Amino acid sequence: MSILAGFADISIAQLVLVGGVALFASIVGGLAGYGTGALMPLVLVPLIGAEPVVPIIAISAIFANISRFVAYFRHADGRRALIVIGAAALTTALGAYGYTRLTSAGAAFVIGGMLILSVPLRRLLKRRDVRIGDTGLGVGAVGYGVVVGGTSGSGVILLSLLMACGLEGAAVIATDAVISIVTSLIKISVFGLAGVVTAQVLAFALLIGAIAIPGAFLARAFVERMPVHIHTAILDAAVIVGGIVMITTALRH
């Protein structure tokens, strides 16, 4: 399987567009804690369809999360990471398997719906200032596993759970990175067994993942120049519009 064959029928201009969005998404992710899973479907779905998107982001996320973990590993909360991983492992696999059974239109509908719902969900949890203990974290992680296994852009749910149990700042980013590495590996395993990890998936995943590494460091240069809430507002608008477009396209099919 030639990885370069995955770029067949994709023009240089389209690759540059994907790379540019990947860089922007990684910078936003470095500031707001999430971004790649929410923004990349907006450019990937029109180019290659909805079906390969979740596998692509699962693989590329390994790069981004390893770099974040390396940068913040001292702040990671191992106990809470293990709680989430233990509770979410099975449901993540089930969610990923369910995704492999979807048609292209079904995949677009699921991704679009999750992107749209992620915005009010994040705002609601922040406004309510929800607080949970280890039990609540575990229960929430079971549901999170289903969502993260079968959709893209669900990182906001994990961030909200971690903040609700008392983690802040670098601890959230580091712990999120540890958990996301494991859930991504689970998803990749399921996708591999299901035969959906194609040359195209690997090619785009490696492209996005490689760009995500310098993007994480560029985020530091922007952090003092632009408030996080501005990035978040831009992300929210893009996510909602993109989700609506995906659902509309799915309904037409």
C-alpha positions in Angstrom: 0.0 0.0 0.0 1.6 3.2 -1.2 0.9 6.2 1.1 1.5 8.6 -1.7 -1.3 6.9 -3.7 -3.6 8.3 -1.1 -3.1 11.8 -2.6 -4.3 10.6 -6.0 -6.8 13.0 -7.6 -5.9 15.7 -5.0 -4.4 18.8 -6.4 -1.4 20.7 -5.0 -3.8 23.6 -4.2 -6.1 21.3 -2.2 -3.1 19.8 -0.3 -2.0 23.4 0.6 -5.5 24.1 1.8 -5.6 21.0 4.0 -2.1 21.9 5.4 -3.2 25.5 6.1 -6.3 24.5 7.9 -4.3 21.8 9.8 -1.8 24.4 11.0 -4.6 26.8 12.0 -6.4 24.0 13.8 -3.3 22.9 15.7 -2.7 26.5 16.8 -6.3 26.9 18.0 -6.0 23.5 19.8 -2.9 24.8 21.6 -4.8 27.8 22.8 -8.3 26.5 23.4 -7.5 22.8 24.1 -9.4 21.5 21.1 -9.6 22.3 17.4 -8.3 19.7 15.0 -11.3 17.3 15.4 -13.7 20.2 15.0 -12.1 22.1 12.1 -10.5 19.5 9.9 -13.9 17.9 8.8 -14.8 21.2 7.3 -12.1 20.9 4.6 -11.8 17.1 4.5 -15.4 16.1 3.9 -15.8 18.2 0.7 -12.5 16.8 -0.7 -12.7 13.1 0.2 -16.1 12.5 1.7 -17.2 11.8 5.3 -16.3 8.2 5.8 -12.5 8.5 6.1 -12.6 11.6 8.3 -12.8 10.0 11.8 -10.0 7.5 11.0 -7.8 10.3 9.6 -8.3 12.5 12.7 -7.7 9.5 15.1 -4.3 8.8 13.6 -3.2 12.4 13.2 -4.3 13.1 16.8 -1.5 10.8 18.0 1.0 13.4 16.8 -0.7 16.4 18.4 -1.4 14.7 21.7 2.1 13.3 22.1 3.6 16.7 21.6 1.2 18.2 24.1 2.0 15.4 26.6 5.7 15.9 26.2 5.3 19.7 26.8 3.1 19.3 29.9 3.7 15.8 31.2 4.6 17.0 34.7 1.1 18.4 35.1 -0.8 15.2 34.0 -3.2 13.7 36.6 -2.5 10.0 36.2 -5.2 8.9 38.5 -8.0 10.7 36.7 -6.6 9.7 33.3 -6.8 6.0 34.4 -10.4 6.5 35.6 -11.4 7.9 32.2 -9.4 5.4 30.2 -10.8 2.4 32.2 -14.4 3.6 31.9 -14.2 4.7 28.2 -12.1 1.9 26.6 -14.9 -0.5 25.8 -17.4 2.2 24.7 -14.8 3.9 22.5 -14.3 0.6 20.7 -18.0 0.1 20.3 -18.4 3.7 19.0 -15.6 3.2 16.5 -17.2 -0.1 15.3 -20.6 1.6 14.9 -18.9 4.3 12.8 -17.5 1.7 10.4 -21.1 0.5 9.7 -22.3 3.9 8.6 -22.8 5.0 5.0 -21.1 8.2 3.7 -24.3 10.2 4.3 -24.8 8.7 7.7 -21.2 9.5 8.6 -21.7 13.1 7.5 -24.9 13.4 9.5 -23.2 12.1 12.7 -20.1 14.3 12.4 -22.2 17.4 11.5 -24.6 16.8 14.4 -21.8 16.3 16.9 -20.0 19.5 15.7 -23.2 21.6 16.1 -24.0 20.1 19.5 -20.5 20.6 20.8 -20.9 24.4 20.9 -24.0 24.8 23.1 -22.8 21.8 25.2 -19.5 23.5 26.0 -21.2 26.8 26.8 -23.9 25.1 29.0 -21.3 23.2 31.0 -19.2 26.3 31.5 -22.2 28.4 32.5 -23.5 25.8 35.0 -20.0 25.4 36.5 -20.7 21.7 36.9 -18.6 19.9 39.5 -18.2 16.1 39.7 -16.2 13.6 41.7 -14.4 10.4 40.6 -17.6 8.5 40.2 -19.2 11.2 38.1 -16.0 11.3 36.0 -16.2 7.6 35.4 -19.9 7.7 34.5 -19.4 10.6 32.1 -16.4 8.8 30.5 -18.6 5.9 29.6 -20.8 8.1 27.5 -17.8 10.1 26.2 -16.3 6.8 24.9 -19.3 6.2 22.6 -19.1 9.7 21.2 -15.3 9.9 20.8 -15.3 6.5 19.2 -17.7 7.3 16.4 -17.4 11.0 15.8 -15.0 13.9 15.3 -15.0 17.1 17.3 -16.0 15.6 20.6 -12.8 16.8 22.5 -14.9 19.5 24.2 -16.7 16.8 26.1 -13.5 15.4 27.7 -12.2 18.9 28.5 -15.5 19.7 30.2 -15.4 16.5 32.3 -11.8 17.2 33.4 -12.6 20.8 34.3 -15.7 19.7 36.1 -13.6 17.4 38.4 -11.4 20.2 39.4 -8.5 20.2 36.9 -7.2 23.5 35.5 -4.8 25.0 33.0 -1.9 22.8 32.0 -3.3 19.8 34.0 -6.3 19.8 31.7 -4.2 19.8 28.6 -1.8 17.2 29.8 -4.4 14.8 31.2 -6.5 15.3 28.0 -3.5 14.4 25.9 -2.8 11.1 27.8 -6.4 10.0 27.5 -6.7 11.0 23.9 -3.6 9.1 22.9 -5.1 5.9 24.3 -8.6 6.5 22.8 -7.0 7.2 19.5 -5.0 3.9 19.6 -8.3 2.0 20.4 -10.1 3.7 17.5 -7.2 3.0 15.1 -7.1 -0.7 16.1 -10.9 -1.0 15.4 -10.6 0.9 12.1 -7.6 -1.3 11.1 -9.5 -4.5 11.8 -12.5 -3.2 9.9 -10.3 -2.4 6.9 -11.0 1.3 6.8 -7.4 2.4 7.3 -6.6 2.9 3.6 -3.6 4.6 1.8 -5.7 7.8 1.6 -6.4 7.7 5.4 -2.7 7.3 6.2 -1.6 9.9 3.7 -3.9 12.6 5.1 -3.3 11.6 8.7 0.5 11.9 8.4 0.2 15.2 6.6 -2.1 16.7 9.3 -0.1 15.1 12.1 3.2 16.4 10.9 1.9 19.9 10.6 0.3 19.7 14.1 3.7 19.4 15.7 5.1 22.9 14.9 1.6 24.3 15.2 1.6 23.5 18.9 4.7 25.6 19.4 3.4 28.4 17.3 0.4 28.6 19.6 2.7 29.9 22.3 3.6 32.9 20.2 0.0 33.8 19.8 -1.2 33.2 23.3 -0.3 36.7 24.5 -1.4 38.5 21.4 -5.0 37.3 21.0 -7.4 36.4 23.9 -8.5 32.7 23.9 -12.2 33.7 23.8 -11.7 35.3 20.4 -10.2 32.0 19.0 -13.1 30.1 20.7 -15.7 32.4 19.1 -14.2 31.9 15.7 -14.0 28.2 16.2 -17.7 28.1 17.4 -18.9 29.9 14.3 -16.9 27.7 11.9 -18.0 24.5 13.6 -21.7 25.4 13.5 -21.7 26.5 9.9 -19.7 23.5 8.9 -22.0 21.1 10.8 -25.0 22.6 9.1 -23.4 22.2 5.7 -22.6 18.5 6.4 -26.1 17.7 7.6 -27.6 19.4 4.6 -25.4 17.5 2.3 -26.3 14.2 4.0 -30.0 14.9 3.8 -29.7 15.5 0.1 -28.4 12.0 -0.3 
